[in-house]
Amino acid sequence: MGRSLGEGGTALMERLDILKGLAVENGTKIVLLVMDGLGGLPGPGGETELEAASTPNLDLLASRSDTGLLEMVDTGITPGSGPGHLGLFGYDPLKYQIGRGILEAIGVGVEVNPGEICARGNLCTWGEGDLVLDRRAGRVDTETSSRIVCKLSEKIRSIDGYGVRFYPGIEHRFVVVLSGEDLNDQVSDADPQVDGRPMVWSRPLAPGAEKTALLINGLIRKVRETLSDELKANGCLLRGVSGTPGIPLMPDLYRFRPAAIATYPMYKGLARIVGMEILPAGKTIEGLFQALRANWAAFDFFFVHVKYTDSRGEDGDFDSKREVIEKVDSLVPEVLDLGPDVLAVTGDHSTPSIMASHSWHPSPFLLASSLVRPDGSTSFGERNCARGSLGIIPAHKLMGLLLAHAGRLSKYGA
């Protein structure tokens, strides 16, 4: 990890260097509960999904907490899930960048070797003239998707002299790994990003990546040929092309034992990359909290990830996103019964259902511990958090607050 030079040649320590130098072990417990895409915008009734939800437990917790908003990357920048979570884990996402392909690959247990690249795939529905009708093929079920990906594995083992490996994921998602000489992950996504639009093909983003962009586009065309007899999932999109990253690990930085409890591969992959142990969590929201309770004694830091707030927001379903928030609220007492020393509740970005996409709006958060200065919040919502005592802070500074409230940071300087 490098250092930059300030005026007069003085070395300026990076924030992670400082936290690493101050971190101490003391046995306290921290829970980071992330409702993916939590933040929203006012819907038909003038409230966001979070504000409209019945959340008596989170409201009571907010009244006893410090609250504020998290700027996930920077003002006006819409974050992907990878940068959003890196920020929550203490890494500046403008410095540490990890592609979604490698996250998805590691999350489903795929081994990616040095020099190989991988991409996150969507099975999708293509129409005439390279028109992408449905980017998720109607969110095809996992069983059907697995059958189709196995078909691709049998039919496409190489392209233009490069090795190709396919791995199924959840629902419409899959992973593809490419192997061969001189692969370069500096290429754009092959994805129009919106249903009903013409295909947007991959292009090189740096010198030397031209061959890889052509390879990605050629593979998509070959997949279309192979799946021409499928009704819905008759093609694919490829995103997040990436290789293996180098990043400092959370146990080394913060001197705690971290664990991740998540259902979706990408979030397991990100957690594994930063040094967390992945705990079995089933497929339901209830299963997340059961896993937390079952493993409470073994770890110091728990990252608990709820995906469905984000997916319902991306579906444009205001009421379903509100219902997911209410379900999580009903399970908050199970976390409190364990007696965490610090509990933070937030999102990795905002996914307003009226936009049906990620957005740049800061994410609401609360931080509960015995050392807070309660700011008088009457409920947990975007507008209450905007008036909170912690204001708007960069997401990558949240980890310092969690460690401080847990008594895990020594004093800086004499």
BAVEXKE-335378 format. One record per residue (C-alpha): y, z, x; residue number from 1; residue in one letter. Coordinates in nm, 2 decimals. Layout:
// BAVEXKE-335378
ATOM       yy       zz       xx    nr   rest
ATOM        Y        Z        X   NUM      a
...
***
This chain:
// BAVEXKE-335378
ATOM       yy       zz       xx    nr   rest
ATOM     0.00     0.00     0.00     1      m
ATOM     0.32    -0.12     0.16     2      g
ATOM     0.66     0.04     0.19     3      r
ATOM     1.00    -0.13     0.16     4      s
ATOM     1.30    -0.07     0.39     5      l
ATOM     1.62     0.05     0.25     6      g
ATOM     1.97     0.05     0.41     7      e
ATOM     1.97     0.17     0.77     8      g
ATOM     1.60     0.10     0.80     9      g
ATOM     1.49     0.41     0.61    10      t
ATOM     1.14     0.38     0.45    11      a
ATOM     1.15     0.42     0.07    12      l
ATOM     0.83     0.58    -0.06    13      m
ATOM     0.68     0.41    -0.36    14      e
ATOM     0.62     0.62    -0.66    15      r
ATOM     0.24     0.61    -0.62    16      l
ATOM     0.28     0.74    -0.27    17      d
ATOM     0.48     1.03    -0.39    18      i
ATOM     0.24     1.12    -0.67    19      l
ATOM    -0.06     1.10    -0.43    20      k
ATOM     0.12     1.33    -0.18    21      g
ATOM     0.20     1.59    -0.45    22      l
ATOM    -0.12     1.58    -0.66    23      a
ATOM    -0.34     1.89    -0.66    24      v
ATOM    -0.67     1.98    -0.83    25      e
ATOM    -0.66     2.27    -1.08    26      n
ATOM    -0.92     2.20    -1.35    27      g
ATOM    -0.67     2.13    -1.63    28      t
ATOM    -0.76     1.87    -1.89    29      k
ATOM    -0.55     1.57    -1.99    30      i
ATOM    -0.61     1.33    -2.29    31      v
ATOM    -0.43     1.00    -2.32    32      l
ATOM    -0.50     0.87    -2.67    33      l
ATOM    -0.39     0.50    -2.69    34      v
ATOM    -0.37     0.32    -3.02    35      m
ATOM    -0.36    -0.04    -2.90    36      d
ATOM    -0.05    -0.22    -3.04    37      g
ATOM     0.07     0.10    -3.21    38      l
ATOM     0.44     0.00    -3.24    39      g
ATOM     0.56    -0.21    -3.53    40      g
ATOM     0.85    -0.33    -3.73    41      l
ATOM     0.97    -0.25    -4.08    42      p
ATOM     0.75    -0.41    -4.35    43      g
ATOM     0.81    -0.47    -4.72    44      p
ATOM     0.90    -0.10    -4.79    45      g
ATOM     1.14    -0.07    -4.50    46      g
ATOM     0.90     0.13    -4.28    47      e
ATOM     0.68     0.04    -3.99    48      t
ATOM     0.30     0.07    -4.02    49      e
ATOM     0.32     0.41    -3.83    50      l
ATOM     0.61     0.53    -4.04    51      e
ATOM     0.44     0.43    -4.36    52      a
ATOM     0.11     0.59    -4.27    53      a
ATOM     0.01     0.94    -4.39    54      s
ATOM    -0.02     1.12    -4.06    55      t
ATOM     0.01     1.50    -4.13    56      p
ATOM    -0.16     1.59    -3.80    57      n
ATOM     0.04     1.36    -3.58    58      l
ATOM     0.36     1.46    -3.76    59      d
ATOM     0.29     1.83    -3.69    60      l
ATOM     0.20     1.75    -3.33    61      l
ATOM     0.53     1.56    -3.29    62      a
ATOM     0.73     1.86    -3.41    63      s
ATOM     0.58     2.06    -3.13    64      r
ATOM     0.61     1.79    -2.86    65      s
ATOM     0.84     1.59    -2.64    66      d
ATOM     0.88     1.24    -2.79    67      t
ATOM     1.03     0.91    -2.68    68      g
ATOM     0.97     0.54    -2.63    69      l
ATOM     0.78     0.36    -2.35    70      l
ATOM     0.91     0.04    -2.20    71      e
ATOM     0.58    -0.11    -2.11    72      m
ATOM     0.70    -0.37    -1.85    73      v
ATOM     1.08    -0.43    -1.87    74      d
ATOM     1.34    -0.48    -2.13    75      t
ATOM     1.27    -0.78    -2.35    76      g
ATOM     0.94    -0.86    -2.19    77      i
ATOM     0.63    -0.88    -2.41    78      t
ATOM     0.34    -0.73    -2.24    79      p
ATOM    -0.03    -0.83    -2.25    80      g
ATOM    -0.28    -0.55    -2.28    81      s
ATOM    -0.36    -0.55    -1.91    82      g
ATOM     0.00    -0.48    -1.79    83      p
ATOM     0.05    -0.23    -2.08    84      g
ATOM    -0.24    -0.02    -1.98    85      h
ATOM    -0.17    -0.05    -1.61    86      l
ATOM     0.17     0.11    -1.68    87      g
ATOM     0.01     0.39    -1.88    88      l
ATOM    -0.22     0.46    -1.58    89      f
ATOM     0.08     0.49    -1.35    90      g
ATOM     0.09     0.15    -1.19    91      y
ATOM     0.40    -0.06    -1.20    92      d
ATOM     0.28    -0.37    -1.38    93      p
ATOM     0.54    -0.59    -1.21    94      l
ATOM     0.37    -0.51    -0.88    95      k
ATOM     0.00    -0.47    -0.98    96      y
ATOM    -0.12    -0.77    -1.17    97      q
ATOM    -0.48    -0.81    -1.29    98      i
ATOM    -0.59    -1.11    -1.48    99      g
ATOM    -0.76    -1.07    -1.82   100      r
ATOM    -1.06    -1.27    -1.71   101      g
ATOM    -1.16    -1.02    -1.45   102      i
ATOM    -1.10    -0.74    -1.69   103      l
ATOM    -1.32    -0.89    -1.95   104      e
ATOM    -1.59    -0.98    -1.69   105      a
ATOM    -1.61    -0.63    -1.55   106      i
ATOM    -1.60    -0.48    -1.90   107      g
ATOM    -1.92    -0.66    -2.00   108      v
ATOM    -2.09    -0.57    -1.68   109      g
ATOM    -2.05    -0.91    -1.50   110      v
ATOM    -2.05    -0.91    -1.12   111      e
ATOM    -1.78    -1.13    -0.98   112      v
ATOM    -1.82    -1.20    -0.61   113      n
ATOM    -1.53    -1.26    -0.37   114      p
ATOM    -1.41    -1.62    -0.39   115      g
ATOM    -1.53    -1.66    -0.75   116      e
ATOM    -1.29    -1.68    -1.04   117      i
ATOM    -1.35    -1.59    -1.40   118      c
ATOM    -1.18    -1.65    -1.74   119      a
ATOM    -1.17    -1.49    -2.07   120      r
ATOM    -1.30    -1.74    -2.33   121      g
ATOM    -1.24    -1.77    -2.70   122      n
ATOM    -1.47    -1.97    -2.92   123      l
ATOM    -1.24    -2.17    -3.15   124      c
ATOM    -1.23    -2.44    -3.41   125      t
ATOM    -1.10    -2.78    -3.30   126      w
ATOM    -0.98    -3.06    -3.53   127      g
ATOM    -0.89    -3.42    -3.47   128      e
ATOM    -0.66    -3.52    -3.19   129      g
ATOM    -0.69    -3.20    -2.98   130      d
ATOM    -0.56    -2.98    -3.26   131      l
ATOM    -0.67    -2.62    -3.24   132      v
ATOM    -0.72    -2.51    -3.60   133      l
ATOM    -0.84    -2.16    -3.54   134      d
ATOM    -0.81    -1.99    -3.20   135      r
ATOM    -1.09    -1.74    -3.29   136      r
ATOM    -1.32    -1.96    -3.50   137      a
ATOM    -1.27    -1.72    -3.80   138      g
ATOM    -1.35    -1.42    -3.57   139      r
ATOM    -1.71    -1.55    -3.56   140      v
ATOM    -1.96    -1.25    -3.56   141      d
ATOM    -2.11    -1.13    -3.23   142      t
ATOM    -2.46    -1.24    -3.31   143      e
ATOM    -2.36    -1.60    -3.38   144      t
ATOM    -2.12    -1.60    -3.08   145      s
ATOM    -2.41    -1.48    -2.85   146      s
ATOM    -2.63    -1.76    -2.97   147      r
ATOM    -2.36    -2.02    -2.90   148      i
ATOM    -2.28    -1.88    -2.56   149      v
ATOM    -2.65    -1.88    -2.47   150      c
ATOM    -2.65    -2.25    -2.57   151      k
ATOM    -2.36    -2.31    -2.33   152      l
ATOM    -2.55    -2.13    -2.06   153      s
ATOM    -2.85    -2.35    -2.10   154      e
ATOM    -2.66    -2.68    -2.12   155      k
ATOM    -2.37    -2.63    -1.87   156      i
ATOM    -2.47    -2.48    -1.53   157      r
ATOM    -2.23    -2.67    -1.31   158      s
ATOM    -1.93    -2.90    -1.33   159      i
ATOM    -1.80    -3.13    -1.06   160      d
ATOM    -2.02    -2.95    -0.80   161      g
ATOM    -1.90    -2.60    -0.90   162      y
ATOM    -2.13    -2.33    -1.05   163      g
ATOM    -2.07    -2.22    -1.40   164      v
ATOM    -2.20    -1.89    -1.56   165      r
ATOM    -2.14    -1.79    -1.92   166      f
ATOM    -2.16    -1.43    -2.06   167      y
ATOM    -2.12    -1.33    -2.43   168      p
ATOM    -1.87    -1.07    -2.54   169      g
ATOM    -1.77    -0.93    -2.88   170      i
ATOM    -1.71    -1.15    -3.18   171      e
ATOM    -1.55    -1.48    -3.06   172      h
ATOM    -1.50    -1.37    -2.70   173      r
ATOM    -1.70    -1.46    -2.39   174      f
ATOM    -1.66    -1.47    -2.01   175      v
ATOM    -1.71    -1.77    -1.78   176      v
ATOM    -1.74    -1.74    -1.40   177      v
ATOM    -1.69    -2.03    -1.17   178      l
ATOM    -1.82    -2.04    -0.81   179      s
ATOM    -1.75    -2.28    -0.53   180      g
ATOM    -1.51    -2.36    -0.24   181      e
ATOM    -1.13    -2.34    -0.26   182      d
ATOM    -1.10    -2.20    -0.61   183      l
ATOM    -0.75    -2.07    -0.69   184      n
ATOM    -0.66    -1.84    -0.99   185      d
ATOM    -0.29    -1.94    -1.00   186      q
ATOM    -0.33    -2.16    -1.31   187      v
ATOM    -0.19    -2.13    -1.66   188      s
ATOM    -0.39    -2.05    -1.97   189      d
ATOM    -0.56    -2.34    -2.15   190      a
ATOM    -0.45    -2.22    -2.50   191      d
ATOM    -0.18    -2.31    -2.75   192      p
ATOM    -0.15    -1.94    -2.84   193      q
ATOM    -0.09    -2.03    -3.21   194      v
ATOM    -0.33    -2.17    -3.47   195      d
ATOM    -0.27    -2.52    -3.60   196      g
ATOM    -0.10    -2.64    -3.28   197      r
ATOM    -0.21    -2.91    -3.03   198      p
ATOM    -0.40    -2.79    -2.73   199      m
ATOM    -0.20    -2.68    -2.43   200      v
ATOM    -0.40    -2.76    -2.12   201      w
ATOM    -0.42    -2.55    -1.80   202      s
ATOM    -0.17    -2.65    -1.52   203      r
ATOM    -0.13    -2.53    -1.16   204      p
ATOM     0.12    -2.25    -1.10   205      l
ATOM     0.11    -2.27    -0.72   206      a
ATOM     0.03    -2.52    -0.45   207      p
ATOM    -0.34    -2.55    -0.40   208      g
ATOM    -0.43    -2.47    -0.76   209      a
ATOM    -0.44    -2.83    -0.89   210      e
ATOM    -0.81    -2.87    -0.85   211      k
ATOM    -0.88    -2.55    -1.04   212      t
ATOM    -0.66    -2.65    -1.33   213      a
ATOM    -0.85    -2.98    -1.36   214      l
ATOM    -1.18    -2.79    -1.34   215      l
ATOM    -1.08    -2.56    -1.62   216      i
ATOM    -0.97    -2.85    -1.84   217      n
ATOM    -1.28    -3.05    -1.76   218      g
ATOM    -1.50    -2.75    -1.85   219      l
ATOM    -1.33    -2.71    -2.19   220      i
ATOM    -1.40    -3.08    -2.27   221      r
ATOM    -1.76    -3.04    -2.17   222      k
ATOM    -1.79    -2.73    -2.40   223      v
ATOM    -1.65    -2.94    -2.68   224      r
ATOM    -1.91    -3.20    -2.63   225      e
ATOM    -2.19    -2.94    -2.62   226      t
ATOM    -2.07    -2.77    -2.93   227      l
ATOM    -1.99    -3.08    -3.14   228      s
ATOM    -2.27    -2.99    -3.38   229      d
ATOM    -2.13    -2.65    -3.46   230      e
ATOM    -1.93    -2.61    -3.78   231      l
ATOM    -1.67    -2.35    -3.68   232      k
ATOM    -1.71    -2.26    -3.32   233      a
ATOM    -1.70    -2.62    -3.19   234      n
ATOM    -1.49    -2.56    -2.88   235      g
ATOM    -1.33    -2.30    -2.66   236      c
ATOM    -1.01    -2.18    -2.50   237      l
ATOM    -0.99    -2.03    -2.15   238      l
ATOM    -0.73    -1.76    -2.06   239      r
ATOM    -0.65    -1.51    -1.79   240      g
ATOM    -0.81    -1.70    -1.49   241      v
ATOM    -0.84    -1.44    -1.21   242      s
ATOM    -1.04    -1.33    -0.91   243      g
ATOM    -1.13    -0.98    -0.78   244      t
ATOM    -0.82    -0.75    -0.74   245      p
ATOM    -0.73    -0.49    -0.49   246      g
ATOM    -0.57    -0.18    -0.64   247      i
ATOM    -0.56     0.19    -0.54   248      p
ATOM    -0.80     0.41    -0.75   249      l
ATOM    -0.69     0.69    -0.98   250      m
ATOM    -0.93     0.95    -0.84   251      p
ATOM    -0.78     0.90    -0.50   252      d
ATOM    -0.42     0.89    -0.62   253      l
ATOM    -0.42     1.18    -0.87   254      y
ATOM    -0.71     1.40    -0.75   255      r
ATOM    -0.88     1.42    -1.09   256      f
ATOM    -1.21     1.30    -1.25   257      r
ATOM    -1.11     1.03    -1.50   258      p
ATOM    -1.32     0.88    -1.78   259      a
ATOM    -1.27     0.60    -2.02   260      a
ATOM    -1.38     0.60    -2.39   261      i
ATOM    -1.34     0.25    -2.53   262      a
ATOM    -1.53    -0.01    -2.74   263      t
ATOM    -1.39    -0.34    -2.62   264      y
ATOM    -1.50    -0.49    -2.28   265      p
ATOM    -1.15    -0.57    -2.15   266      m
ATOM    -1.04    -0.21    -2.16   267      y
ATOM    -1.36    -0.09    -2.01   268      k
ATOM    -1.31    -0.34    -1.73   269      g
ATOM    -0.96    -0.23    -1.66   270      l
ATOM    -1.06     0.13    -1.66   271      a
ATOM    -1.35     0.06    -1.41   272      r
ATOM    -1.11    -0.13    -1.18   273      i
ATOM    -0.88     0.17    -1.15   274      v
ATOM    -1.17     0.41    -1.08   275      g
ATOM    -1.26     0.56    -1.42   276      m
ATOM    -1.62     0.63    -1.53   277      e
ATOM    -1.71     0.44    -1.85   278      i
ATOM    -1.86     0.66    -2.12   279      l
ATOM    -2.08     0.53    -2.40   280      p
ATOM    -1.87     0.53    -2.72   281      a
ATOM    -2.05     0.32    -2.99   282      g
ATOM    -1.85     0.09    -3.20   283      k
ATOM    -1.66     0.31    -3.44   284      t
ATOM    -1.34     0.52    -3.42   285      i
ATOM    -1.55     0.83    -3.50   286      e
ATOM    -1.77     0.74    -3.20   287      g
ATOM    -1.47     0.76    -2.96   288      l
ATOM    -1.40     1.12    -3.05   289      f
ATOM    -1.77     1.21    -3.05   290      q
ATOM    -1.79     1.08    -2.70   291      a
ATOM    -1.49     1.28    -2.60   292      l
ATOM    -1.64     1.60    -2.73   293      r
ATOM    -1.98     1.53    -2.57   294      a
ATOM    -1.83     1.47    -2.22   295      n
ATOM    -1.55     1.73    -2.23   296      w
ATOM    -1.69     1.95    -1.95   297      a
ATOM    -1.75     1.67    -1.70   298      a
ATOM    -1.41     1.52    -1.65   299      f
ATOM    -1.04     1.61    -1.61   300      d
ATOM    -0.87     1.30    -1.76   301      f
ATOM    -0.98     1.11    -2.07   302      f
ATOM    -0.85     0.77    -2.17   303      f
ATOM    -0.94     0.72    -2.53   304      v
ATOM    -0.87     0.37    -2.66   305      h
ATOM    -0.85     0.26    -3.03   306      v
ATOM    -0.85    -0.12    -3.05   307      k
ATOM    -0.82    -0.18    -3.43   308      y
ATOM    -0.45    -0.10    -3.46   309      t
ATOM    -0.39    -0.41    -3.24   310      d
ATOM    -0.64    -0.64    -3.41   311      s
ATOM    -0.52    -0.56    -3.76   312      r
ATOM    -0.16    -0.62    -3.64   313      g
ATOM    -0.26    -0.95    -3.49   314      e
ATOM    -0.42    -1.04    -3.82   315      d
ATOM    -0.08    -0.98    -3.99   316      g
ATOM    -0.24    -0.71    -4.21   317      d
ATOM     0.02    -0.43    -4.25   318      f
ATOM    -0.20    -0.22    -4.48   319      d
ATOM    -0.51    -0.24    -4.26   320      s
ATOM    -0.31    -0.14    -3.95   321      k
ATOM    -0.16     0.15    -4.14   322      r
ATOM    -0.51     0.26    -4.25   323      e
ATOM    -0.64     0.26    -3.89   324      v
ATOM    -0.35     0.49    -3.79   325      i
ATOM    -0.44     0.72    -4.08   326      e
ATOM    -0.81     0.73    -3.97   327      k
ATOM    -0.71     0.82    -3.62   328      v
ATOM    -0.47     1.09    -3.76   329      d
ATOM    -0.76     1.25    -3.95   330      s
ATOM    -0.95     1.28    -3.62   331      l
ATOM    -0.67     1.43    -3.41   332      v
ATOM    -0.78     1.79    -3.50   333      p
ATOM    -1.11     1.72    -3.32   334      e
ATOM    -0.91     1.66    -3.00   335      v
ATOM    -0.70     1.97    -3.05   336      l
ATOM    -1.01     2.18    -3.11   337      d
ATOM    -1.12     2.10    -2.75   338      l
ATOM    -0.80     2.26    -2.62   339      g
ATOM    -0.65     2.00    -2.39   340      p
ATOM    -0.38     2.12    -2.16   341      d
ATOM    -0.19     1.79    -2.21   342      v
ATOM    -0.22     1.54    -2.49   343      l
ATOM    -0.03     1.21    -2.50   344      a
ATOM    -0.04     0.97    -2.80   345      v
ATOM     0.10     0.62    -2.77   346      t
ATOM     0.02     0.25    -2.75   347      g
ATOM     0.00     0.00    -2.47   348      d
ATOM     0.25    -0.23    -2.65   349      h
ATOM     0.38    -0.31    -3.00   350      s
ATOM     0.19    -0.54    -3.24   351      t
ATOM     0.41    -0.57    -3.55   352      p
ATOM     0.20    -0.71    -3.84   353      s
ATOM     0.50    -0.91    -3.96   354      i
ATOM     0.49    -1.10    -3.63   355      m
ATOM     0.11    -1.10    -3.60   356      a
ATOM     0.14    -1.08    -3.22   357      s
ATOM     0.24    -0.86    -2.94   358      h
ATOM     0.61    -0.79    -2.91   359      s
ATOM     0.86    -0.66    -2.66   360      w
ATOM     0.96    -0.35    -2.87   361      h
ATOM     0.91    -0.02    -2.69   362      p
ATOM     0.60     0.19    -2.79   363      s
ATOM     0.65     0.53    -2.95   364      p
ATOM     0.49     0.83    -2.78   365      f
ATOM     0.45     1.20    -2.80   366      l
ATOM     0.36     1.44    -2.52   367      l
ATOM     0.21     1.78    -2.62   368      a
ATOM     0.16     2.08    -2.38   369      s
ATOM     0.26     2.44    -2.35   370      s
ATOM     0.55     2.34    -2.13   371      l
ATOM     0.74     2.10    -2.36   372      v
ATOM     1.09     2.14    -2.51   373      r
ATOM     1.02     2.04    -2.87   374      p
ATOM     1.30     1.80    -2.97   375      d
ATOM     1.30     1.86    -3.34   376      g
ATOM     1.11     1.55    -3.44   377      s
ATOM     1.00     1.57    -3.81   378      t
ATOM     0.74     1.30    -3.79   379      s
ATOM     0.57     1.06    -3.55   380      f
ATOM     0.73     0.72    -3.59   381      g
ATOM     0.94     0.46    -3.40   382      e
ATOM     1.28     0.58    -3.52   383      r
ATOM     1.21     0.95    -3.48   384      n
ATOM     1.08     0.88    -3.13   385      c
ATOM     1.39     0.67    -3.05   386      a
ATOM     1.59     1.00    -3.10   387      r
ATOM     1.34     1.20    -2.89   388      g
ATOM     1.43     1.41    -2.59   389      s
ATOM     1.26     1.18    -2.34   390      l
ATOM     1.45     0.87    -2.45   391      g
ATOM     1.32     0.53    -2.33   392      i
ATOM     1.13     0.55    -2.00   393      i
ATOM     0.92     0.30    -1.81   394      p
ATOM     0.56     0.34    -1.90   395      a
ATOM     0.44     0.37    -1.54   396      h
ATOM     0.64     0.70    -1.52   397      k
ATOM     0.44     0.86    -1.80   398      l
ATOM     0.15     0.96    -1.56   399      m
ATOM     0.39     1.17    -1.36   400      g
ATOM     0.48     1.36    -1.67   401      l
ATOM     0.12     1.41    -1.77   402      l
ATOM     0.04     1.54    -1.42   403      l
ATOM     0.34     1.77    -1.41   404      a
ATOM     0.27     1.92    -1.76   405      h
ATOM    -0.09     1.98    -1.64   406      a
ATOM     0.03     2.17    -1.33   407      g
ATOM    -0.12     1.90    -1.11   408      r
ATOM     0.19     1.82    -0.90   409      l
ATOM     0.33     2.04    -0.62   410      s
ATOM     0.70     2.06    -0.54   411      k
ATOM     0.86     1.76    -0.37   412      y
ATOM     1.05     1.86    -0.06   413      g
ATOM     1.16     2.20     0.08   414      a
***
